[in-house]
């Protein structure tokens, strides 16, 4: 034990040294990619606002922290694929297995590392992410509300100044002078608009950056006078007066706040994105209590509402006190004919009663619809908080699942580098993202329970991780195309051929007596099979008996045993002859079912059973041809063996 510990410790150190650099590299690459996606999504809110570098850097820092839950699982998947793919490509995994180190022992240090990463991811989601999301969304909303930077274009109207449209034919970038200007000022409303034409002008800000200052030269101003007198004049059919003014120099001041003002974070902290688990649970409990209280109030109102002028409560003395007591069920002495009551005062009154009843029903409907909207908003708030709480746990679980998908898959495909692992990782992550996003939207809309929607992707990917791990531990040829090709050949019955050559080195010599004994035994087995199945089976016999799979497997094992033994011969004629043995095909149609219950189901399902029966007859005929071909070749082999030509 003391001799093995240093080796194992060196193995653990080697695995950590192989994984950690790749993990750090892939994490920052994935984080950069999702950060670019964030930039592409919100670039319209950032461009043209005149924001300083420190504000933009702060936004990207908090956005990067917010994107960690998306980048971390993808980085783990890609890093584990690359690590074990490199080990497999360099045959280091093979060397470890040859030394008696299993795949699980190789993965052990990384499994422990994944547990620590999952724990860290949980605390990050609970303690760091709410703060980062609060600051990021506060900054983003503040940037959206900031006025755009004034950059006057040439030859087109500029409408980013509130209440003013500005047209400039030409501008001098060195002096800042604007030429051939046209200004539409509607800041006081369209009824009091004014138009200003100027040969030139200059634009600047006031010191506090809350107003624009326009210095205009050589122009005219047209202003519509929409005052009280003008309105009365207009009503009499006369034109509304306006004022025309010529100026050599004019100053115009327009309200325009160019400063960046940060919103208060307290508003965002009250949202679900800014809360940890304890705060989320507290909010969920309080909103649930509010919903239950509102629901009880609504139910009580419906229950105690008076119907047909009969109140729910009646006055009664209880313990010498006048109190409200619910009335018992009221039973009429005689059947009440509503039609007679409705028509008692004539048709006009009946129509009035119906209209009033309809209007009253509409009012009640609108009232309860409004109340249902209020309840709907409360339940939506509960779901949003519950979704955010479930996210605290799903990230940690996803990290472990992606490791148990990536590591075994890398050991199976044995491809290192960044090409193949990147393609596989992207495909798997896209599948995960689609499933996760679908579950999130269904949970948000209330179509699924919140825990079902948020854990949907993990539940679907968990069996995939178990499957890949099982295949990797048992060295299964999961991506061996030849294995799949041979499987489908056997499934559809495609003919396969043998090819043998004289071996340069023979470990087991071939003895004539033993070879003749094996060939004779093979001949008897195949001859018995032919004599047993001389007649074509009926529909009933096919479903009940068929050609026994166990018997066909015994024939195949006997044939392959003889061929394997004779392949060590140094006689070229015999080697050529055993290459003519056909390969028996084990097709499911030879015996459709080994269960009596399923056989009777096939018999009774006559429309479905008939096509299967004809397929089975075809496979029986093909098998019988192969069996007879084996007998023919086997006779030639016996002749060669009897001639002692081995």
Beta strands, then each sheet from edge to edge (+ up, - down):
strand 1: 157-161
strand 2: 164-171
strand 3: 177-185
strand 4: 194-205
strand 5: 211-224
strand 6: 242-255
strand 7: 313-318
strand 8: 321-326
sheet 1: 1+ 2- 3+ 4- 5+ 6-
sheet 2: 7+ 8-
end
